[in-house]
Amino acid sequence: MGSVRHETSRGPRRPRGRQQRTAAHVWGGRALAGGNPGEPRGNRDVAQLGGGVDRGKRGFDRARHVQLVGRGRDRLVGNADPLRCARWTASVRHRQGAERGRLLCGAGTTVFRRPRPARHWPRASRAQGHGAQRTGLDVPGGTDGAAVKVYFHTFGCKANQYDTERVRQAFDESGGVAVDDPALADIAVVNSCTVTSESEVKLRRFVRHIAKASGAQTIVMGCAAALDDGTIAALPSVRAVVANADPAMVLRAAGLTSPPDPLSVSRRGGTTGKTRALLKIQDGCDEHCTFCATTLARGNNRSRPVAELVAEARALAEHHAEIVLTGVHIGTYGTDVRGASCVVRSLGQLVEVLIDAVPAVRFRLSSVEATEVDDTLARLLIEAPRNLAAHLHAPLQSGSNRVLKRMGRHWYTAESYRARLEWLAERLPVFGLGADVIAGFPGETDADHHASLALLHALPFTYLHVFPFSVRPDAAAARLSGQLRPQVIRERARELRAVGEAKAAAYRARRRGQTADGVVSGRHQGRLEVMTEDYLSIYLDTDLWDGRPRFEVTVN
């Protein structure tokens, strides 16, 4: 097998003005995979798309030849030092500093390309075809050709939803057309999650389903893609594995060129429905929870500039009644910013600035640590309920201090968590309160489990998200002693969920018949879904709606 070179050219520039790319361009392109140069990939038909890193004096910036060996394993030849490179790439998977973040951000992207072998489609798939290939015609690029049809699917958190929407808008700017059915698509873009092993099982099952139900090529991006050891790349019809959600890199993997100008502010920001929007204020996390692989995938905390967020919030406010502030660890917003000129150094200060700039919308915090709700945030929650929703999702994970320490969650204890939330609950007449809880963490005893149950009973939660512990190969908890039997984990998760369901039902019963501040969030089974300030979903007959995106509603 011949060797392939690093390709540094960006290809021909797209002429000014919007130009649609055809399905023939996509299917005539190369297969790519995103990740770390030199790491093994699972599918030898998927070459590698990765982020370059400034490696300084170690000489890693020299041009290299890469020979693809076996099922995508890269053998370094020429000027490269194989042993040295192998050590470096092995260490990257466990590195959580700024260098890892830069790697995943894709600065200085390198592409390893190789010819894509001919595909042999089943008769049914060939009958449907893809875009221009359906007719068997070689349609050139341009407005006369059929546009590339793209299907999008997101696993995971609101930050992932925001990232998917940005990629969707980038495809739209490049002439792609979004479709709701993967059977109609030329390309399927799947944003992955690595929070639990179940999320990755669902991802692999979904990618196989796309390959079986349609002939679309799949691009997998996001957190699971960033940590892929070749398993995702080996799935059927996977065209690319992109180790982040950068729109330009995903477009490149699809064989399309990026828009000539950055995405306009008015088009950015993911939407959760017709009148609710997402605004990602930061990415990454500086903490090292032993159960979490997200830090490895997302890199360090990186706060977005205040001016950029204000401009995007103003644009979103023109079409949305609620804006949800999201990220990976939003409570640390501003802590990475240096310089005397910066006056916004906390989440509370940012929310205050956003409310002053966009007073007509309701802001909501997606997920924030209880002990990171500072006095400014607390004051806004209490004094400005029209501007900041009376709702907190405060991850708990465990009510046992011993388990919290093993989890690496050093910044709070069960006592400090409880004190902050009780203080807020006493001052908020309406308060939606949720939490994440992990069942069966390694070393968790019966006493630890009962400590969690006791804390959950004591606090005024209105819902719970319970996660049975699952081993993440890249996370430190996989190496901890005291791994529990699956049946013990399932039973403890069942008990925790029972508490959450009882509290949700009791809170709903107390609120029934009371008025609430509602924002339309979508439709469900033919009825209008309205989200209240305390995170209750209200369902109304559509003929009772007067078209306003925000209105007073009675809890039913």
C-alpha positions in Angstrom: 0.0 0.0 0.0 1.4 3.4 -0.9 2.0 6.2 1.5 0.0 9.4 1.7 1.1 12.9 2.5 -0.2 15.6 4.8 -2.3 17.8 2.6 -1.9 21.5 3.5 -3.7 23.1 0.7 -7.3 24.3 1.4 -8.6 23.6 -2.0 -10.2 26.0 -4.4 -12.0 29.0 -2.9 -15.7 29.1 -3.3 -16.8 32.1 -5.4 -18.7 34.9 -3.7 -22.4 34.3 -3.3 -24.2 31.3 -2.0 -23.6 28.2 -4.0 -25.1 24.8 -3.4 -22.9 21.7 -3.5 -24.3 18.6 -5.0 -24.5 15.1 -3.6 -22.1 14.0 -6.3 -19.5 16.2 -4.6 -20.0 14.5 -1.3 -20.0 11.0 -2.7 -16.9 11.7 -4.8 -15.0 12.9 -1.8 -12.6 11.2 0.6 -13.4 9.4 3.8 -12.0 11.3 6.8 -11.7 10.7 10.5 -10.9 13.3 13.1 -8.6 12.7 16.1 -5.0 12.7 17.1 -2.4 12.1 14.4 -0.7 8.8 14.9 -3.5 7.1 16.8 -5.0 3.8 15.6 -8.3 4.1 13.8 -10.8 1.3 13.5 -11.6 1.4 9.8 -8.9 1.4 7.2 -11.3 3.1 4.8 -11.6 6.1 7.1 -8.5 8.3 7.0 -7.8 10.8 9.7 -8.8 14.4 10.4 -7.2 15.8 13.5 -6.1 19.0 15.2 -2.6 20.2 15.0 -0.7 21.1 18.1 2.3 23.4 18.5 4.9 20.9 19.7 7.7 23.4 20.0 11.3 22.2 20.0 10.5 18.5 19.9 10.4 18.5 16.2 6.9 17.2 15.7 6.1 20.0 13.3 8.2 18.3 10.5 6.4 17.0 7.5 5.9 13.3 7.6 4.7 10.4 5.4 2.1 8.2 7.0 1.5 4.7 5.8 -1.8 3.2 6.7 -1.3 -0.3 8.0 -4.0 -3.0 8.6 -7.2 -1.5 9.9 -6.2 2.1 9.9 -3.1 1.8 12.1 -0.7 4.6 11.2 3.0 3.7 10.8 5.2 6.7 10.9 8.1 6.7 8.4 10.6 9.1 7.0 11.7 11.9 9.4 9.4 11.0 12.2 10.6 9.2 15.3 8.1 6.3 15.7 8.8 5.6 19.4 8.7 9.3 20.3 5.5 9.9 18.5 3.9 6.8 20.0 4.7 8.0 23.5 3.2 11.4 22.7 0.0 10.2 21.2 -0.5 7.7 24.0 -0.1 10.5 26.6 -2.6 12.8 24.8 -5.6 10.6 25.8 -4.8 11.2 29.5 -3.8 14.9 29.1 -6.3 17.4 30.5 -4.5 20.6 30.1 -4.6 23.5 27.6 -2.7 21.5 25.0 -5.4 18.8 24.9 -8.0 21.6 24.5 -6.1 23.1 21.6 -5.8 19.7 20.0 -9.5 19.1 20.1 -10.3 22.6 18.8 -8.7 21.7 15.5 -6.3 24.6 15.0 -4.0 23.9 12.1 -6.0 20.9 10.9 -4.1 18.1 9.2 -5.8 15.8 6.8 -4.6 12.3 5.9 -6.3 11.3 2.6 -6.5 8.1 0.7 -8.8 7.0 -2.2 -12.2 5.7 -1.1 -12.9 2.2 -2.5 -16.0 1.6 -4.6 -19.1 1.0 -2.5 -21.3 -2.0 -3.2 -24.9 -1.1 -2.4 -27.8 -3.5 -1.9 -30.4 -3.4 -4.6 -32.9 -1.6 -2.4 -30.4 1.1 -1.6 -29.3 1.5 -5.2 -32.9 2.0 -6.2 -33.3 5.0 -3.8 -29.9 6.4 -4.6 -28.4 9.6 -3.2 -28.8 13.1 -4.6 -27.3 13.4 -8.0 -26.4 9.7 -8.1 -30.1 8.7 -8.0 -30.4 9.7 -11.6 -27.0 8.2 -12.5 -25.9 11.7 -13.8 -22.7 13.4 -13.0 -24.1 16.7 -11.9 -21.5 19.5 -11.5 -21.4 21.7 -8.5 -23.4 24.9 -8.6 -27.0 26.1 -8.2 -28.1 23.9 -11.0 -27.2 20.7 -9.2 -29.2 18.9 -6.4 -28.3 20.2 -3.0 -26.6 17.9 -0.5 -29.3 16.6 1.9 -28.2 16.4 5.6 -29.8 14.7 8.5 -28.8 15.8 12.1 -29.2 13.9 15.3 -27.9 14.9 18.8 -27.1 12.8 21.8 -26.4 14.3 25.2 -26.6 17.7 26.8 -27.7 21.2 25.8 -24.2 22.1 24.9 -24.3 19.4 22.3 -27.6 20.7 21.1 -26.1 24.1 20.6 -23.1 22.7 18.8 -25.4 20.7 16.4 -27.3 23.8 15.6 -24.2 25.7 14.7 -23.1 22.9 12.4 -26.6 22.8 10.9 -26.4 26.5 10.1 -22.9 26.1 8.6 -24.3 23.5 6.2 -27.2 25.8 5.3 -24.7 28.6 4.6 -22.8 26.2 2.4 -25.8 25.2 0.4 -26.9 22.1 2.2 -30.5 21.2 2.9 -31.6 19.7 6.3 -34.0 16.8 6.1 -35.9 15.1 9.0 -35.6 11.5 7.7 -32.2 9.8 7.3 -33.5 7.8 4.4 -33.7 11.0 2.4 -30.2 12.2 3.4 -26.8 12.0 1.6 -25.0 12.8 4.8 -26.0 12.1 8.4 -24.3 14.2 11.1 -24.5 12.6 14.6 -23.3 14.6 17.6 -22.1 12.1 20.2 -22.0 11.9 24.0 -19.6 10.0 26.3 -21.2 10.6 29.7 -22.2 7.0 30.2 -21.5 3.7 28.5 -25.2 3.5 27.6 -24.9 6.8 25.6 -22.2 5.2 23.5 -24.2 2.0 23.0 -27.1 4.1 21.8 -24.7 6.0 19.4 -23.4 2.8 17.8 -26.9 1.3 17.5 -28.1 4.5 15.9 -25.2 4.7 13.4 -25.9 1.0 12.4 -29.6 1.9 12.0 -28.8 4.7 9.6 -26.5 2.4 7.6 -29.2 -0.2 7.4 -32.2 2.0 6.8 -30.6 4.4 4.3 -27.5 4.8 2.2 -26.4 8.0 3.9 -22.7 8.4 4.9 -22.3 9.3 8.5 -20.1 11.9 10.2 -19.8 11.4 13.9 -18.6 14.4 15.9 -18.6 15.4 19.6 -17.3 14.0 22.9 -17.4 10.2 22.1 -15.8 11.0 18.7 -13.0 12.8 20.5 -12.1 9.7 22.5 -12.8 7.2 19.8 -10.2 4.3 19.7 -11.4 3.2 16.3 -14.7 1.6 17.3 -16.8 4.4 15.9 -14.7 4.7 12.7 -15.3 0.9 12.1 -19.1 1.3 12.1 -20.8 0.8 8.7 -21.0 3.8 6.4 -19.0 6.1 8.7 -17.4 8.7 6.5 -15.7 10.7 9.2 -15.0 10.9 12.9 -14.4 14.5 13.9 -12.9 15.1 17.4 -14.9 18.2 18.1 -18.0 20.1 16.8 -16.2 22.8 14.8 -18.4 23.6 11.9 -15.6 24.2 9.4 -14.0 20.8 10.2 -17.4 19.0 9.9 -18.0 20.7 6.5 -14.5 19.7 5.4 -15.2 16.1 6.4 -18.4 16.3 4.3 -16.5 17.6 1.3 -17.9 21.1 1.4 -16.2 24.4 1.8 -16.9 26.7 4.7 -18.9 29.9 4.2 -16.8 32.8 3.0 -17.7 34.8 6.1 -18.2 33.6 9.7 -21.7 32.6 10.7 -23.7 35.8 11.3 -24.7 36.4 14.9 -28.3 36.5 13.9 -28.1 32.9 12.7 -26.0 31.5 15.6 -27.4 29.9 18.7 -29.2 26.6 18.9 -33.0 26.5 19.4 -34.8 24.1 21.6 -38.2 25.0 20.1 -40.0 27.8 18.4 -39.6 30.3 21.3 -36.7 28.9 23.4 -33.1 29.2 22.4 -29.7 28.0 23.6 -26.7 30.3 24.2 -23.4 28.5 25.0 -21.3 30.8 27.2 -18.3 28.6 27.7 -16.8 25.2 26.9 -14.6 22.7 28.7 -13.9 22.1 32.4 -10.9 22.5 34.7 -12.1 19.9 37.2 -11.2 16.3 37.1 -14.1 14.3 38.4 -13.0 10.7 38.4 -16.2 9.4 36.7 -16.2 11.9 33.9 -14.6 11.7 30.4 -16.0 15.0 29.2 -13.0 17.0 30.4 -10.8 14.7 28.3 -13.1 15.3 25.3 -13.8 19.0 25.7 -10.5 20.4 27.2 -10.1 23.2 29.7 -12.6 25.9 30.6 -12.8 28.6 27.9 -15.2 31.5 28.4 -16.6 33.3 25.4 -16.2 37.1 25.3 -19.0 39.1 26.9 -19.5 41.4 23.9 -20.0 38.3 21.6 -22.5 36.8 24.0 -24.4 40.1 24.3 -24.6 40.5 20.6 -25.8 36.9 20.1 -28.4 37.2 22.9 -29.8 40.4 21.3 -30.1 38.6 18.0 -31.8 35.6 19.6 -34.2 37.8 21.6 -35.7 39.0 18.3 -37.2 35.5 17.8 -37.2 33.8 21.2 -38.9 34.5 24.5 -36.4 32.4 26.6 -32.7 31.9 26.3 -31.0 29.0 28.1 -27.4 29.6 29.2 -25.5 26.4 28.6 -22.0 25.0 28.6 -20.0 22.3 30.2 -19.3 24.0 33.6 -21.0 27.4 33.4 -20.4 28.2 37.1 -16.7 28.8 36.2 -17.5 31.4 33.6 -14.9 34.2 33.7 -12.4 32.4 35.9 -10.1 31.8 33.0 -10.1 35.5 32.0 -7.1 37.6 32.8 -6.4 41.3 32.5 -7.5 44.4 34.5 -9.8 45.5 31.7 -12.2 42.6 32.1 -15.0 43.5 34.5 -17.1 40.3 34.1 -15.4 37.5 36.0 -18.3 35.4 37.2 -21.5 33.8 36.0 -23.5 36.2 38.2 -21.9 39.2 36.6 -22.5 37.8 33.1 -26.2 37.2 33.8 -26.5 40.7 35.2 -25.0 42.1 32.0 -27.2 40.0 29.8 -30.4 41.0 31.6 -29.5 44.7 31.3 -28.8 44.2 27.6 -31.8 42.1 26.8 -34.5 42.8 29.4 -37.5 41.4 27.4 -36.5 37.7 27.5 -36.3 35.2 30.3 -32.9 33.7 30.9 -32.5 30.2 32.4 -29.4 28.4 33.8 -29.0 25.0 32.3 -26.9 23.4 35.0 -24.9 25.0 37.8 -23.1 23.8 40.9 -25.0 24.7 44.1 -22.0 26.3 45.7 -21.3 28.3 42.6 -24.6 30.2 42.9 -23.0 33.4 44.2 -24.8 36.4 45.9 -25.4 38.1 42.5 -27.1 35.1 41.1 -29.1 34.5 44.2 -30.3 38.1 44.2 -31.4 37.9 40.6 -33.2 34.6 41.2 -35.1 36.3 44.1 -35.6 39.8 42.8 -35.9 39.4 39.0 -38.1 36.3 38.4 -39.3 37.7 35.0 -35.7 37.9 33.9 -34.1 34.8 35.4 -36.2 31.6 35.8 -36.6 30.3 39.3 -35.0 27.0 38.5 -31.7 25.4 39.3 -30.3 22.1 38.1 -27.6 21.6 40.7 -25.6 18.3 40.2 -25.2 16.4 43.5 -23.8 13.0 42.4 -23.7 11.7 46.0 -24.9 12.7 49.5 -21.9 11.0 51.1 -18.8 13.1 51.7 -16.6 10.1 51.5 -17.9 9.2 48.0 -17.7 12.9 46.9 -14.0 12.8 47.8 -13.5 9.6 45.7 -15.4 11.3 42.9 -12.9 14.2 42.9 -15.6 16.7 43.7 -13.6 18.7 46.2 -15.3 22.0 46.0 -18.4 21.1 48.1 -19.6 18.8 50.8 -23.1 17.4 51.4 -23.5 20.0 54.2 -22.5 23.1 52.0 -24.7 21.8 49.1 -27.6 21.5 51.5 -27.1 24.9 53.2 -27.0 26.8 49.9 -30.1 25.3 48.5 -32.1 25.5 51.7 -31.2 29.2 51.9 -32.5 29.8 48.4 -35.6 27.7 48.9 -36.6 29.7 51.9 -36.6 32.9 49.8 -38.2 31.7 46.6 -42.0 31.1 46.7 -41.7 29.1 43.4 -38.5 27.1 42.9 -37.8 24.3 40.5 -34.9 22.2 41.7 -33.2 19.3 40.0 -30.1 17.3 40.5 -27.9 14.6 39.0 -27.2 11.6 41.2 -24.9 8.6 40.5 -26.0 5.2 41.9 -23.4 2.6 42.8 -20.1 4.5 42.5 -17.1 2.3 43.2 -16.6 1.8 46.9 -20.1 3.1 47.8 -21.4 1.3 50.9 -24.9 0.9 52.1 -24.3 3.8 54.6 -23.1 6.0 51.7 -26.2 5.1 49.7 -28.5 5.9 52.6 -26.7 9.2 53.1 -27.7 10.1 49.5 -31.3 9.0 50.1 -31.5 11.1 53.3 -30.2 14.2 51.6 -32.6 13.8 48.7 -35.5 13.5 51.1 -34.4 16.6 53.1 -34.2 19.0 50.1 -37.1 20.3 48.1 -36.2 18.7 44.8 -38.8 18.8 42.1 -37.1 16.2 39.8 -34.0 14.0 39.7 -31.8 12.6 37.0 -30.4 9.3 38.2 -27.4 7.6 36.5 -26.3 4.1 37.3 -22.5 4.2 37.5 -20.9 3.0 34.3 -17.2 2.6 33.6 -15.7 5.1 31.3 -12.4 3.6 30.0 -10.7 7.0 29.9 -11.9 8.1 33.4 -10.0 7.5 36.6 -13.0 5.8 38.3 -12.5 2.8 36.0 -9.3 2.0 38.0 -10.8 2.5 41.5 -11.3 -0.5 43.8 -14.7 -1.5 45.1 -16.5 -1.9 41.8 -20.1 -2.9 42.6 -22.1 -5.7 41.1 -24.5 -4.6 38.4 -27.6 -5.8 40.3 -26.6 -3.7 43.3 -26.2 -0.7 41.1 -29.6 -1.3 39.5 -31.3 -1.6 42.8 -29.8 1.5 44.2 -30.7 3.4 41.1 -34.3 2.2 41.4 -34.5 3.5 45.0 -33.1 6.9 43.9 -35.5 7.2 41.0 -38.5 6.3 43.3 -37.5 9.3 45.5 -37.3 11.6 42.4 -40.7 10.4 41.1 -42.4 10.9 44.4 -41.0 14.4 44.8 -41.9 15.4 41.3 -45.5 14.2 41.8 -45.8 16.0 45.2 -44.5 19.3 43.8 -46.8 19.1 40.8 -49.8 18.5 43.1 -48.9 21.5 45.2 -48.6 23.7 42.0 -51.8 22.5 40.4 -54.3 25.3 39.9 -51.6 28.0 40.5 -50.6 30.5 37.8 -47.1 30.4 36.2 -45.0 32.3 33.7 -45.1 30.2 30.6 -43.0 30.1 27.4 -44.0 28.0 24.5 -41.5 25.2 24.0 -43.0 23.1 21.2 -45.8 20.6 20.5 -46.4 17.2 22.0 -48.9 14.8 20.6 -50.9 17.5 18.9 -50.9 19.8 22.0 -49.0 22.9 22.8 -46.2 22.5 25.3 -45.5 25.4 27.6 -42.5 25.6 30.0 -43.0 27.4 33.3 -40.3 29.3 35.2 -39.9 26.4 37.6 -39.4 23.8 34.8 -42.9 22.3 34.6 -44.3 21.3 31.3 -47.9 22.4 30.7 -49.9 21.0 27.8 -52.7 23.0 26.2 -55.1 22.5 23.4 -53.8 24.5 20.4 -57.1 26.1 19.8 -56.8 27.9 23.2 -53.5 29.6 22.1 -53.6 33.1 20.9 -50.1 33.0 19.3 -48.1 34.8 22.0 -44.8 33.1 22.8 -45.0 34.0 26.5 -48.1 34.3 28.7 -49.6 33.4 32.1 -50.7 29.8 32.3 -52.5 27.7 35.0 -50.6 24.6 36.1 -52.8 21.6 35.2 
